[in-house]
């Protein structure tokens, strides 16, 4: 497979305004409105020339949020920084920053809609040589 297998993700929400505010606050970014054929969608920013996948928050009547059958990790320079914003934005931390050995560090958190998500960072010395 010559490309990354993940192309897109969707995080289902019940209260779009609350969910938008949460992710914009924690990740310090602005979501972009999509012209969705059904429901309401706000996408995470994307640079087509850069490595990685993007996705959106989506609200569709009758589709529940939560469930946590898929876990998405957001890239961070230091996941402890974004983790510090989670509680003040209305979410909660499930697992404080922990080492995953040579794969870096993770934090597990729960957003305002009940979705569990991860924050991931590499050690500073590994980032210096990264092409991301």
Backbone as XML, in Angstrom:
<?xml version="1.0"?>
<chain id="A" units="angstrom">
  <residue number="1" name="UNK">
    <atom name="N" x="0.859" y="-1.175" z="0.000"/>
    <atom name="CA" x="0.000" y="0.000" z="0.000"/>
    <atom name="C" x="0.906" y="1.239" z="0.000"/>
  </residue>
  <residue number="2" name="UNK">
    <atom name="N" x="0.921" y="2.037" z="-1.052"/>
    <atom name="CA" x="1.854" y="3.152" z="-1.169"/>
    <atom name="C" x="1.448" y="4.415" z="-0.403"/>
  </residue>
  <residue number="3" name="UNK">
    <atom name="N" x="0.340" y="4.394" z="0.284"/>
    <atom name="CA" x="-0.121" y="5.590" z="0.996"/>
    <atom name="C" x="-0.540" y="5.213" z="2.409"/>
  </residue>
  <residue number="4" name="UNK">
    <atom name="N" x="-0.745" y="6.219" z="3.235"/>
    <atom name="CA" x="-1.215" y="5.952" z="4.592"/>
    <atom name="C" x="-2.641" y="5.434" z="4.537"/>
  </residue>
  <residue number="5" name="UNK">
    <atom name="N" x="-2.972" y="4.377" z="5.289"/>
    <atom name="CA" x="-4.290" y="3.765" z="5.174"/>
    <atom name="C" x="-5.433" y="4.604" z="5.733"/>
  </residue>
  <residue number="6" name="UNK">
    <atom name="N" x="-5.152" y="5.523" z="6.631"/>
    <atom name="CA" x="-6.223" y="6.364" z="7.175"/>
    <atom name="C" x="-6.349" y="7.611" z="6.316"/>
  </residue>
  <residue number="7" name="UNK">
    <atom name="N" x="-7.526" y="7.830" z="5.780"/>
    <atom name="CA" x="-7.756" y="8.966" z="4.914"/>
    <atom name="C" x="-8.631" y="10.017" z="5.578"/>
  </residue>
  <residue number="8" name="UNK">
    <atom name="N" x="-9.576" y="9.604" z="6.415"/>
    <atom name="CA" x="-10.570" y="10.524" z="6.968"/>
    <atom name="C" x="-11.123" y="9.933" z="8.253"/>
  </residue>
  <residue number="9" name="UNK">
    <atom name="N" x="-11.526" y="10.771" z="9.180"/>
    <atom name="CA" x="-12.222" y="10.290" z="10.373"/>
    <atom name="C" x="-13.377" y="11.222" z="10.682"/>
  </residue>
  <residue number="10" name="UNK">
    <atom name="N" x="-14.356" y="10.708" z="11.387"/>
    <atom name="CA" x="-15.488" y="11.512" z="11.852"/>
    <atom name="C" x="-15.708" y="11.240" z="13.329"/>
  </residue>
  <residue number="11" name="UNK">
    <atom name="N" x="-15.913" y="12.301" z="14.086"/>
    <atom name="CA" x="-16.235" y="12.206" z="15.506"/>
    <atom name="C" x="-17.687" y="12.642" z="15.643"/>
  </residue>
  <residue number="12" name="UNK">
    <atom name="N" x="-18.557" y="11.718" z="15.976"/>
    <atom name="CA" x="-19.979" y="12.050" z="16.089"/>
    <atom name="C" x="-20.252" y="12.791" z="17.390"/>
  </residue>
  <residue number="13" name="UNK">
    <atom name="N" x="-21.058" y="13.851" z="17.284"/>
    <atom name="CA" x="-21.359" y="14.720" z="18.425"/>
    <atom name="C" x="-22.857" y="14.975" z="18.497"/>
  </residue>
  <residue number="14" name="UNK">
    <atom name="N" x="-23.333" y="15.388" z="19.663"/>
    <atom name="CA" x="-24.732" y="15.779" z="19.841"/>
    <atom name="C" x="-24.888" y="17.297" z="19.838"/>
  </residue>
  <residue number="15" name="UNK">
    <atom name="N" x="-23.959" y="18.013" z="20.448"/>
    <atom name="CA" x="-24.005" y="19.470" z="20.552"/>
    <atom name="C" x="-22.803" y="20.032" z="19.798"/>
  </residue>
  <residue number="16" name="UNK">
    <atom name="N" x="-23.016" y="20.455" z="18.540"/>
    <atom name="CA" x="-21.918" y="20.886" z="17.683"/>
    <atom name="C" x="-21.195" y="22.099" z="18.249"/>
  </residue>
  <residue number="17" name="UNK">
    <atom name="N" x="-21.936" y="23.089" z="18.744"/>
    <atom name="CA" x="-21.281" y="24.282" z="19.282"/>
    <atom name="C" x="-20.361" y="23.923" z="20.442"/>
  </residue>
  <residue number="18" name="UNK">
    <atom name="N" x="-20.847" y="23.085" z="21.341"/>
    <atom name="CA" x="-20.052" y="22.671" z="22.499"/>
    <atom name="C" x="-18.825" y="21.876" z="22.049"/>
  </residue>
  <residue number="19" name="UNK">
    <atom name="N" x="-19.005" y="20.939" z="21.116"/>
    <atom name="CA" x="-17.895" y="20.114" z="20.637"/>
    <atom name="C" x="-16.860" y="20.956" z="19.886"/>
  </residue>
  <residue number="20" name="UNK">
    <atom name="N" x="-17.319" y="21.876" z="19.046"/>
    <atom name="CA" x="-16.405" y="22.773" z="18.324"/>
    <atom name="C" x="-15.566" y="23.575" z="19.302"/>
  </residue>
  <residue number="21" name="UNK">
    <atom name="N" x="-16.226" y="24.151" z="20.272"/>
    <atom name="CA" x="-15.521" y="24.969" z="21.268"/>
    <atom name="C" x="-14.478" y="24.128" z="22.001"/>
  </residue>
  <residue number="22" name="UNK">
    <atom name="N" x="-14.829" y="22.890" z="22.356"/>
    <atom name="CA" x="-13.910" y="22.000" z="23.065"/>
    <atom name="C" x="-12.647" y="21.753" z="22.241"/>
  </residue>
  <residue number="23" name="UNK">
    <atom name="N" x="-12.784" y="21.264" z="21.011"/>
    <atom name="CA" x="-11.613" y="20.916" z="20.204"/>
    <atom name="C" x="-10.814" y="22.149" z="19.793"/>
  </residue>
  <residue number="24" name="UNK">
    <atom name="N" x="-11.486" y="23.247" z="19.484"/>
    <atom name="CA" x="-10.760" y="24.469" z="19.147"/>
    <atom name="C" x="-9.954" y="24.968" z="20.341"/>
  </residue>
  <residue number="25" name="UNK">
    <atom name="N" x="-10.506" y="24.823" z="21.534"/>
    <atom name="CA" x="-9.814" y="25.261" z="22.746"/>
    <atom name="C" x="-8.636" y="24.350" z="23.087"/>
  </residue>
  <residue number="26" name="UNK">
    <atom name="N" x="-8.856" y="23.049" z="23.091"/>
    <atom name="CA" x="-7.799" y="22.104" z="23.470"/>
    <atom name="C" x="-6.660" y="22.104" z="22.451"/>
  </residue>
  <residue number="27" name="UNK">
    <atom name="N" x="-6.982" y="22.066" z="21.158"/>
    <atom name="CA" x="-5.967" y="21.949" z="20.112"/>
    <atom name="C" x="-5.494" y="23.291" z="19.567"/>
  </residue>
  <residue number="28" name="UNK">
    <atom name="N" x="-6.130" y="24.390" z="20.021"/>
    <atom name="CA" x="-5.745" y="25.738" z="19.585"/>
    <atom name="C" x="-5.748" y="25.854" z="18.057"/>
  </residue>
  <residue number="29" name="UNK">
    <atom name="N" x="-6.900" y="25.526" z="17.452"/>
    <atom name="CA" x="-7.078" y="25.622" z="16.011"/>
    <atom name="C" x="-8.513" y="26.031" z="15.719"/>
  </residue>
  <residue number="30" name="UNK">
    <atom name="N" x="-8.820" y="26.319" z="14.470"/>
    <atom name="CA" x="-10.174" y="26.671" z="14.042"/>
    <atom name="C" x="-10.685" y="25.593" z="13.096"/>
  </residue>
  <residue number="31" name="UNK">
    <atom name="N" x="-11.864" y="25.055" z="13.410"/>
    <atom name="CA" x="-12.498" y="24.090" z="12.521"/>
    <atom name="C" x="-13.134" y="24.828" z="11.352"/>
  </residue>
  <residue number="32" name="UNK">
    <atom name="N" x="-13.232" y="24.153" z="10.209"/>
    <atom name="CA" x="-13.741" y="24.757" z="8.982"/>
    <atom name="C" x="-15.052" y="24.097" z="8.577"/>
  </residue>
  <residue number="33" name="UNK">
    <atom name="N" x="-16.092" y="24.907" z="8.308"/>
    <atom name="CA" x="-17.410" y="24.396" z="7.929"/>
    <atom name="C" x="-17.318" y="23.666" z="6.594"/>
  </residue>
  <residue number="34" name="UNK">
    <atom name="N" x="-17.940" y="22.485" z="6.543"/>
    <atom name="CA" x="-18.013" y="21.716" z="5.301"/>
    <atom name="C" x="-19.429" y="21.772" z="4.752"/>
  </residue>
  <residue number="35" name="UNK">
    <atom name="N" x="-19.555" y="21.695" z="3.451"/>
    <atom name="CA" x="-20.847" y="21.625" z="2.797"/>
    <atom name="C" x="-21.267" y="20.157" z="2.792"/>
  </residue>
  <residue number="36" name="UNK">
    <atom name="N" x="-21.910" y="19.725" z="3.873"/>
    <atom name="CA" x="-22.258" y="18.313" z="4.055"/>
    <atom name="C" x="-23.616" y="17.998" z="3.437"/>
  </residue>
  <residue number="37" name="UNK">
    <atom name="N" x="-23.748" y="16.845" z="2.770"/>
    <atom name="CA" x="-25.028" y="16.472" z="2.172"/>
    <atom name="C" x="-26.089" y="16.139" z="3.217"/>
  </residue>
  <residue number="38" name="UNK">
    <atom name="N" x="-25.659" y="15.705" z="4.407"/>
    <atom name="CA" x="-26.604" y="15.387" z="5.487"/>
    <atom name="C" x="-25.967" y="15.805" z="6.799"/>
  </residue>
  <residue number="39" name="UNK">
    <atom name="N" x="-26.738" y="16.408" z="7.663"/>
    <atom name="CA" x="-26.220" y="16.809" z="8.962"/>
    <atom name="C" x="-25.326" y="18.030" z="8.872"/>
  </residue>
  <residue number="40" name="UNK">
    <atom name="N" x="-24.509" y="18.197" z="9.879"/>
    <atom name="CA" x="-23.613" y="19.345" z="9.991"/>
    <atom name="C" x="-22.204" y="18.832" z="10.221"/>
  </residue>
  <residue number="41" name="UNK">
    <atom name="N" x="-21.227" y="19.378" z="9.473"/>
    <atom name="CA" x="-19.846" y="18.926" z="9.604"/>
    <atom name="C" x="-18.898" y="20.113" z="9.690"/>
  </residue>
  <residue number="42" name="UNK">
    <atom name="N" x="-17.944" y="20.006" z="10.605"/>
    <atom name="CA" x="-16.872" y="20.986" z="10.764"/>
    <atom name="C" x="-15.556" y="20.214" z="10.742"/>
  </residue>
  <residue number="43" name="UNK">
    <atom name="N" x="-14.676" y="20.540" z="9.795"/>
    <atom name="CA" x="-13.443" y="19.778" z="9.585"/>
    <atom name="C" x="-12.259" y="20.372" z="10.335"/>
  </residue>
  <residue number="44" name="UNK">
    <atom name="N" x="-11.360" y="19.480" z="10.719"/>
    <atom name="CA" x="-10.079" y="19.901" z="11.260"/>
    <atom name="C" x="-9.255" y="20.438" z="10.094"/>
  </residue>
  <residue number="45" name="UNK">
    <atom name="N" x="-8.404" y="21.449" z="10.326"/>
    <atom name="CA" x="-7.615" y="22.018" z="9.230"/>
    <atom name="C" x="-6.728" y="20.959" z="8.570"/>
  </residue>
  <residue number="46" name="UNK">
    <atom name="N" x="-6.484" y="21.156" z="7.281"/>
    <atom name="CA" x="-5.702" y="20.178" z="6.528"/>
    <atom name="C" x="-4.746" y="20.898" z="5.592"/>
  </residue>
  <residue number="47" name="UNK">
    <atom name="N" x="-3.540" y="20.391" z="5.516"/>
    <atom name="CA" x="-2.556" y="20.829" z="4.533"/>
    <atom name="C" x="-2.330" y="19.644" z="3.604"/>
  </residue>
  <residue number="48" name="UNK">
    <atom name="N" x="-2.802" y="19.731" z="2.378"/>
    <atom name="CA" x="-2.741" y="18.592" z="1.458"/>
    <atom name="C" x="-1.319" y="18.112" z="1.191"/>
  </residue>
  <residue number="49" name="UNK">
    <atom name="N" x="-0.334" y="19.003" z="1.319"/>
    <atom name="CA" x="1.050" y="18.637" z="1.033"/>
    <atom name="C" x="1.728" y="17.956" z="2.212"/>
  </residue>
  <residue number="50" name="UNK">
    <atom name="N" x="1.077" y="17.899" z="3.366"/>
    <atom name="CA" x="1.722" y="17.356" z="4.560"/>
    <atom name="C" x="1.217" y="15.966" z="4.899"/>
  </residue>
  <residue number="51" name="UNK">
    <atom name="N" x="2.028" y="15.255" z="5.658"/>
    <atom name="CA" x="1.746" y="13.906" z="6.124"/>
    <atom name="C" x="0.585" y="13.924" z="7.111"/>
  </residue>
  <residue number="52" name="UNK">
    <atom name="N" x="-0.240" y="12.899" z="7.098"/>
    <atom name="CA" x="-1.279" y="12.739" z="8.105"/>
    <atom name="C" x="-2.674" y="12.797" z="7.522"/>
  </residue>
  <residue number="53" name="UNK">
    <atom name="N" x="-3.629" y="12.356" z="8.320"/>
    <atom name="CA" x="-5.036" y="12.345" z="7.928"/>
    <atom name="C" x="-5.758" y="13.493" z="8.609"/>
  </residue>
  <residue number="54" name="UNK">
    <atom name="N" x="-6.918" y="13.831" z="8.096"/>
    <atom name="CA" x="-7.776" y="14.801" z="8.759"/>
    <atom name="C" x="-9.182" y="14.231" z="8.822"/>
  </residue>
  <residue number="55" name="UNK">
    <atom name="N" x="-10.072" y="14.966" z="9.441"/>
    <atom name="CA" x="-11.444" y="14.510" z="9.594"/>
    <atom name="C" x="-12.301" y="15.631" z="10.129"/>
  </residue>
  <residue number="56" name="UNK">
    <atom name="N" x="-13.482" y="15.284" z="10.644"/>
    <atom name="CA" x="-14.420" y="16.325" z="11.053"/>
    <atom name="C" x="-15.247" y="15.903" z="12.248"/>
  </residue>
  <residue number="57" name="UNK">
    <atom name="N" x="-15.854" y="16.912" z="12.881"/>
    <atom name="CA" x="-16.943" y="16.683" z="13.812"/>
    <atom name="C" x="-18.185" y="16.564" z="12.951"/>
  </residue>
  <residue number="58" name="UNK">
    <atom name="N" x="-19.109" y="15.684" z="13.290"/>
    <atom name="CA" x="-20.327" y="15.522" z="12.499"/>
    <atom name="C" x="-21.514" y="15.327" z="13.435"/>
  </residue>
  <residue number="59" name="UNK">
    <atom name="N" x="-22.616" y="16.016" z="13.118"/>
    <atom name="CA" x="-23.847" y="15.858" z="13.880"/>
    <atom name="C" x="-24.942" y="15.465" z="12.915"/>
  </residue>
  <residue number="60" name="UNK">
    <atom name="N" x="-25.509" y="14.282" z="13.127"/>
    <atom name="CA" x="-26.603" y="13.782" z="12.297"/>
    <atom name="C" x="-27.697" y="13.319" z="13.241"/>
  </residue>
  <residue number="61" name="UNK">
    <atom name="N" x="-28.907" y="13.828" z="13.030"/>
    <atom name="CA" x="-30.029" y="13.426" z="13.877"/>
    <atom name="C" x="-30.159" y="11.909" z="13.890"/>
  </residue>
  <residue number="62" name="UNK">
    <atom name="N" x="-30.294" y="11.342" z="15.086"/>
    <atom name="CA" x="-30.472" y="9.908" z="15.239"/>
    <atom name="C" x="-29.191" y="9.102" z="15.331"/>
  </residue>
  <residue number="63" name="UNK">
    <atom name="N" x="-28.025" y="9.745" z="15.164"/>
    <atom name="CA" x="-26.750" y="9.044" z="15.270"/>
    <atom name="C" x="-26.095" y="9.445" z="16.584"/>
  </residue>
  <residue number="64" name="UNK">
    <atom name="N" x="-25.855" y="8.474" z="17.446"/>
    <atom name="CA" x="-25.319" y="8.744" z="18.782"/>
    <atom name="C" x="-23.822" y="9.019" z="18.751"/>
  </residue>
  <residue number="65" name="UNK">
    <atom name="N" x="-23.374" y="9.799" z="19.725"/>
    <atom name="CA" x="-21.937" y="9.990" z="19.929"/>
    <atom name="C" x="-21.466" y="8.992" z="20.976"/>
  </residue>
  <residue number="66" name="UNK">
    <atom name="N" x="-20.187" y="8.929" z="21.191"/>
    <atom name="CA" x="-19.633" y="8.018" z="22.197"/>
    <atom name="C" x="-19.452" y="6.628" z="21.635"/>
  </residue>
  <residue number="67" name="UNK">
    <atom name="N" x="-19.419" y="5.655" z="22.505"/>
    <atom name="CA" x="-19.230" y="4.278" z="22.073"/>
    <atom name="C" x="-17.778" y="3.854" z="22.114"/>
  </residue>
  <residue number="68" name="UNK">
    <atom name="N" x="-16.903" y="4.728" z="21.689"/>
    <atom name="CA" x="-15.459" y="4.539" z="21.827"/>
    <atom name="C" x="-14.918" y="3.268" z="21.189"/>
  </residue>
  <residue number="69" name="UNK">
    <atom name="N" x="-15.474" y="2.875" z="20.059"/>
    <atom name="CA" x="-14.947" y="1.704" z="19.376"/>
    <atom name="C" x="-13.732" y="2.039" z="18.522"/>
  </residue>
  <residue number="70" name="UNK">
    <atom name="N" x="-13.494" y="3.318" z="18.260"/>
    <atom name="CA" x="-12.335" y="3.771" z="17.502"/>
    <atom name="C" x="-11.646" y="4.849" z="18.324"/>
  </residue>
  <residue number="71" name="UNK">
    <atom name="N" x="-10.326" y="4.829" z="18.380"/>
    <atom name="CA" x="-9.581" y="5.827" z="19.134"/>
    <atom name="C" x="-8.708" y="6.616" z="18.180"/>
  </residue>
  <residue number="72" name="UNK">
    <atom name="N" x="-8.883" y="7.926" z="18.173"/>
    <atom name="CA" x="-8.131" y="8.827" z="17.311"/>
    <atom name="C" x="-7.099" y="9.539" z="18.168"/>
  </residue>
  <residue number="73" name="UNK">
    <atom name="N" x="-5.869" y="9.629" z="17.664"/>
    <atom name="CA" x="-4.806" y="10.361" z="18.359"/>
    <atom name="C" x="-4.476" y="11.617" z="17.569"/>
  </residue>
  <residue number="74" name="UNK">
    <atom name="N" x="-4.488" y="12.765" z="18.260"/>
    <atom name="CA" x="-4.096" y="14.029" z="17.660"/>
    <atom name="C" x="-2.608" y="14.251" z="17.914"/>
  </residue>
  <residue number="75" name="UNK">
    <atom name="N" x="-1.880" y="14.675" z="16.883"/>
    <atom name="CA" x="-0.450" y="14.943" z="16.997"/>
    <atom name="C" x="-0.216" y="16.235" z="17.775"/>
  </residue>
  <residue number="76" name="UNK">
    <atom name="N" x="0.743" y="16.211" z="18.679"/>
    <atom name="CA" x="1.088" y="17.359" z="19.516"/>
    <atom name="C" x="2.610" y="17.454" z="19.613"/>
  </residue>
  <residue number="77" name="UNK">
    <atom name="N" x="3.120" y="18.655" z="19.874"/>
    <atom name="CA" x="4.549" y="18.788" z="20.165"/>
    <atom name="C" x="4.848" y="18.189" z="21.533"/>
  </residue>
  <residue number="78" name="UNK">
    <atom name="N" x="3.981" y="18.462" z="22.511"/>
    <atom name="CA" x="4.071" y="17.887" z="23.861"/>
    <atom name="C" x="2.646" y="17.669" z="24.332"/>
  </residue>
  <residue number="79" name="UNK">
    <atom name="N" x="2.200" y="16.426" z="24.370"/>
    <atom name="CA" x="0.796" y="16.138" z="24.675"/>
    <atom name="C" x="0.355" y="16.642" z="26.046"/>
  </residue>
  <residue number="80" name="UNK">
    <atom name="N" x="1.276" y="16.923" z="26.946"/>
    <atom name="CA" x="0.907" y="17.471" z="28.259"/>
    <atom name="C" x="0.316" y="18.877" z="28.132"/>
  </residue>
  <residue number="81" name="UNK">
    <atom name="N" x="0.732" y="19.625" z="27.120"/>
    <atom name="CA" x="0.219" y="20.995" z="26.931"/>
    <atom name="C" x="-1.260" y="20.955" z="26.578"/>
  </residue>
  <residue number="82" name="UNK">
    <atom name="N" x="-1.631" y="20.164" z="25.570"/>
    <atom name="CA" x="-3.040" y="20.040" z="25.202"/>
    <atom name="C" x="-3.842" y="19.387" z="26.317"/>
  </residue>
  <residue number="83" name="UNK">
    <atom name="N" x="-3.250" y="18.421" z="27.013"/>
    <atom name="CA" x="-3.945" y="17.755" z="28.119"/>
    <atom name="C" x="-4.332" y="18.754" z="29.205"/>
  </residue>
  <residue number="84" name="UNK">
    <atom name="N" x="-3.492" y="19.747" z="29.432"/>
    <atom name="CA" x="-3.787" y="20.757" z="30.452"/>
    <atom name="C" x="-5.018" y="21.583" z="30.090"/>
  </residue>
  <residue number="85" name="UNK">
    <atom name="N" x="-5.380" y="21.620" z="28.813"/>
    <atom name="CA" x="-6.544" y="22.400" z="28.370"/>
    <atom name="C" x="-7.845" y="21.606" z="28.410"/>
  </residue>
  <residue number="86" name="UNK">
    <atom name="N" x="-7.772" y="20.292" z="28.539"/>
    <atom name="CA" x="-8.949" y="19.431" z="28.436"/>
    <atom name="C" x="-10.000" y="19.755" z="29.493"/>
  </residue>
  <residue number="87" name="UNK">
    <atom name="N" x="-9.634" y="19.784" z="30.754"/>
    <atom name="CA" x="-10.608" y="20.029" z="31.832"/>
    <atom name="C" x="-11.236" y="21.404" z="31.726"/>
  </residue>
  <residue number="88" name="UNK">
    <atom name="N" x="-10.424" y="22.422" z="31.460"/>
    <atom name="CA" x="-10.976" y="23.776" z="31.364"/>
    <atom name="C" x="-11.902" y="23.930" z="30.161"/>
  </residue>
  <residue number="89" name="UNK">
    <atom name="N" x="-11.766" y="23.046" z="29.166"/>
    <atom name="CA" x="-12.641" y="23.081" z="27.995"/>
    <atom name="C" x="-13.885" y="22.213" z="28.184"/>
  </residue>
  <residue number="90" name="UNK">
    <atom name="N" x="-14.009" y="21.546" z="29.340"/>
    <atom name="CA" x="-15.207" y="20.766" z="29.628"/>
    <atom name="C" x="-15.051" y="19.266" z="29.531"/>
  </residue>
  <residue number="91" name="UNK">
    <atom name="N" x="-13.856" y="18.782" z="29.208"/>
    <atom name="CA" x="-13.615" y="17.345" z="29.112"/>
    <atom name="C" x="-12.946" y="16.822" z="30.369"/>
  </residue>
  <residue number="92" name="UNK">
    <atom name="N" x="-12.422" y="15.594" z="30.275"/>
    <atom name="CA" x="-11.701" y="15.024" z="31.415"/>
    <atom name="C" x="-10.574" y="14.110" z="30.915"/>
  </residue>
  <residue number="93" name="UNK">
    <atom name="N" x="-9.568" y="13.968" z="31.752"/>
    <atom name="CA" x="-8.430" y="13.105" z="31.444"/>
    <atom name="C" x="-8.704" y="11.707" z="31.979"/>
  </residue>
  <residue number="94" name="UNK">
    <atom name="N" x="-8.548" y="10.709" z="31.124"/>
    <atom name="CA" x="-8.684" y="9.305" z="31.518"/>
    <atom name="C" x="-7.332" y="8.714" z="31.902"/>
  </residue>
  <residue number="95" name="UNK">
    <atom name="N" x="-6.283" y="9.083" z="31.180"/>
    <atom name="CA" x="-4.930" y="8.572" z="31.429"/>
    <atom name="C" x="-3.959" y="9.733" z="31.270"/>
  </residue>
  <residue number="96" name="UNK">
    <atom name="N" x="-3.263" y="10.083" z="32.354"/>
    <atom name="CA" x="-2.258" y="11.144" z="32.279"/>
    <atom name="C" x="-1.152" y="10.756" z="31.308"/>
  </residue>
  <residue number="97" name="UNK">
    <atom name="N" x="-0.327" y="11.743" z="30.957"/>
    <atom name="CA" x="0.779" y="11.508" z="30.030"/>
    <atom name="C" x="1.604" y="10.313" z="30.492"/>
  </residue>
  <residue number="98" name="UNK">
    <atom name="N" x="1.804" y="9.397" z="29.552"/>
    <atom name="CA" x="2.607" y="8.212" z="29.858"/>
    <atom name="C" x="3.471" y="7.852" z="28.660"/>
  </residue>
  <residue number="99" name="UNK">
    <atom name="N" x="4.590" y="7.244" z="28.930"/>
    <atom name="CA" x="5.509" y="6.821" z="27.884"/>
    <atom name="C" x="4.980" y="5.565" z="27.204"/>
  </residue>
  <residue number="100" name="UNK">
    <atom name="N" x="5.134" y="5.528" z="25.899"/>
    <atom name="CA" x="4.880" y="4.301" z="25.142"/>
    <atom name="C" x="6.204" y="3.881" z="24.473"/>
  </residue>
  <residue number="101" name="UNK">
    <atom name="N" x="7.252" y="4.008" z="25.290"/>
    <atom name="CA" x="8.617" y="3.634" z="24.906"/>
    <atom name="C" x="9.097" y="4.430" z="23.701"/>
  </residue>
  <residue number="102" name="UNK">
    <atom name="N" x="9.685" y="3.769" z="22.718"/>
    <atom name="CA" x="10.248" y="4.497" z="21.576"/>
    <atom name="C" x="9.182" y="5.156" z="20.701"/>
  </residue>
  <residue number="103" name="UNK">
    <atom name="N" x="7.908" y="4.886" z="20.989"/>
    <atom name="CA" x="6.819" y="5.464" z="20.191"/>
    <atom name="C" x="6.336" y="6.799" z="20.740"/>
  </residue>
  <residue number="104" name="UNK">
    <atom name="N" x="6.958" y="7.296" z="21.804"/>
    <atom name="CA" x="6.614" y="8.616" z="22.311"/>
    <atom name="C" x="5.786" y="8.587" z="23.575"/>
  </residue>
  <residue number="105" name="UNK">
    <atom name="N" x="4.820" y="9.512" z="23.631"/>
    <atom name="CA" x="3.979" y="9.693" z="24.810"/>
    <atom name="C" x="2.528" y="9.849" z="24.384"/>
  </residue>
  <residue number="106" name="UNK">
    <atom name="N" x="1.615" y="9.415" z="25.253"/>
    <atom name="CA" x="0.192" y="9.602" z="24.985"/>
    <atom name="C" x="-0.530" y="10.085" z="26.232"/>
  </residue>
  <residue number="107" name="UNK">
    <atom name="N" x="-1.660" y="10.720" z="25.991"/>
    <atom name="CA" x="-2.649" y="11.070" z="27.006"/>
    <atom name="C" x="-3.978" y="10.588" z="26.449"/>
  </residue>
  <residue number="108" name="UNK">
    <atom name="N" x="-4.837" y="10.012" z="27.283"/>
    <atom name="CA" x="-6.193" y="9.656" z="26.867"/>
    <atom name="C" x="-7.158" y="10.593" z="27.567"/>
  </residue>
  <residue number="109" name="UNK">
    <atom name="N" x="-8.103" y="11.135" z="26.810"/>
    <atom name="CA" x="-9.051" y="12.107" z="27.342"/>
    <atom name="C" x="-10.446" y="11.813" z="26.809"/>
  </residue>
  <residue number="110" name="UNK">
    <atom name="N" x="-11.449" y="12.430" z="27.435"/>
    <atom name="CA" x="-12.844" y="12.307" z="27.011"/>
    <atom name="C" x="-13.354" y="13.707" z="26.718"/>
  </residue>
  <residue number="111" name="UNK">
    <atom name="N" x="-13.979" y="13.883" z="25.533"/>
    <atom name="CA" x="-14.486" y="15.203" z="25.155"/>
    <atom name="C" x="-15.856" y="15.473" z="25.770"/>
  </residue>
  <residue number="112" name="UNK">
    <atom name="N" x="-16.452" y="16.596" z="25.432"/>
    <atom name="CA" x="-17.744" y="17.007" z="25.984"/>
    <atom name="C" x="-18.897" y="16.143" z="25.509"/>
  </residue>
  <residue number="113" name="UNK">
    <atom name="N" x="-18.673" y="15.312" z="24.487"/>
    <atom name="CA" x="-19.721" y="14.468" z="23.922"/>
    <atom name="C" x="-19.591" y="13.014" z="24.356"/>
  </residue>
  <residue number="114" name="UNK">
    <atom name="N" x="-18.609" y="12.710" z="25.205"/>
    <atom name="CA" x="-18.409" y="11.345" z="25.677"/>
    <atom name="C" x="-17.467" y="10.512" z="24.824"/>
  </residue>
  <residue number="115" name="UNK">
    <atom name="N" x="-16.816" y="11.127" z="23.832"/>
    <atom name="CA" x="-15.876" y="10.418" z="22.966"/>
    <atom name="C" x="-14.489" y="10.390" z="23.594"/>
  </residue>
  <residue number="116" name="UNK">
    <atom name="N" x="-13.880" y="9.212" z="23.671"/>
    <atom name="CA" x="-12.496" y="9.106" z="24.120"/>
    <atom name="C" x="-11.587" y="9.382" z="22.932"/>
  </residue>
  <residue number="117" name="UNK">
    <atom name="N" x="-10.523" y="10.161" z="23.158"/>
    <atom name="CA" x="-9.547" y="10.456" z="22.115"/>
    <atom name="C" x="-8.169" y="10.488" z="22.746"/>
  </residue>
  <residue number="118" name="UNK">
    <atom name="N" x="-7.144" y="10.411" z="21.916"/>
    <atom name="CA" x="-5.778" y="10.435" z="22.405"/>
    <atom name="C" x="-5.029" y="11.656" z="21.926"/>
  </residue>
  <residue number="119" name="UNK">
    <atom name="N" x="-4.017" y="12.020" z="22.697"/>
    <atom name="CA" x="-3.046" y="13.045" z="22.324"/>
    <atom name="C" x="-1.702" y="12.329" z="22.264"/>
  </residue>
  <residue number="120" name="UNK">
    <atom name="N" x="-0.917" y="12.565" z="21.209"/>
    <atom name="CA" x="0.348" y="11.852" z="21.028"/>
    <atom name="C" x="1.466" y="12.836" z="20.740"/>
  </residue>
  <residue number="121" name="UNK">
    <atom name="N" x="2.614" y="12.603" z="21.354"/>
    <atom name="CA" x="3.804" y="13.395" z="21.041"/>
    <atom name="C" x="5.031" y="12.498" z="21.102"/>
  </residue>
  <residue number="122" name="UNK">
    <atom name="N" x="6.054" y="12.927" z="20.394"/>
    <atom name="CA" x="7.344" y="12.241" z="20.411"/>
    <atom name="C" x="8.281" y="13.045" z="21.303"/>
  </residue>
  <residue number="123" name="UNK">
    <atom name="N" x="9.352" y="12.416" z="21.804"/>
    <atom name="CA" x="10.340" y="13.187" z="22.562"/>
    <atom name="C" x="10.924" y="14.289" z="21.681"/>
  </residue>
  <residue number="124" name="UNK">
    <atom name="N" x="11.354" y="15.378" z="22.298"/>
    <atom name="CA" x="11.877" y="16.530" z="21.555"/>
    <atom name="C" x="13.020" y="16.137" z="20.627"/>
  </residue>
  <residue number="125" name="UNK">
    <atom name="N" x="13.910" y="15.250" z="21.047"/>
    <atom name="CA" x="15.034" y="14.863" z="20.191"/>
    <atom name="C" x="14.576" y="14.078" z="18.965"/>
  </residue>
  <residue number="126" name="UNK">
    <atom name="N" x="13.486" y="13.337" z="19.062"/>
    <atom name="CA" x="12.945" y="12.600" z="17.916"/>
    <atom name="C" x="12.262" y="13.544" z="16.941"/>
  </residue>
  <residue number="127" name="UNK">
    <atom name="N" x="11.641" y="14.616" z="17.461"/>
    <atom name="CA" x="10.951" y="15.578" z="16.602"/>
    <atom name="C" x="11.930" y="16.351" z="15.739"/>
  </residue>
  <residue number="128" name="UNK">
    <atom name="N" x="13.120" y="16.593" z="16.243"/>
    <atom name="CA" x="14.110" y="17.365" z="15.495"/>
    <atom name="C" x="14.448" y="16.703" z="14.164"/>
  </residue>
  <residue number="129" name="UNK">
    <atom name="N" x="14.397" y="15.375" z="14.117"/>
    <atom name="CA" x="14.710" y="14.664" z="12.886"/>
    <atom name="C" x="13.494" y="14.238" z="12.091"/>
  </residue>
  <residue number="130" name="UNK">
    <atom name="N" x="12.301" y="14.558" z="12.587"/>
    <atom name="CA" x="11.066" y="14.127" z="11.914"/>
    <atom name="C" x="10.797" y="14.960" z="10.680"/>
  </residue>
  <residue number="131" name="UNK">
    <atom name="N" x="10.105" y="14.365" z="9.726"/>
    <atom name="CA" x="9.760" y="15.063" z="8.486"/>
    <atom name="C" x="8.320" y="15.533" z="8.497"/>
  </residue>
  <residue number="132" name="UNK">
    <atom name="N" x="7.690" y="15.603" z="9.647"/>
    <atom name="CA" x="6.288" y="16.007" z="9.730"/>
    <atom name="C" x="6.164" y="17.493" z="9.955"/>
  </residue>
</chain>
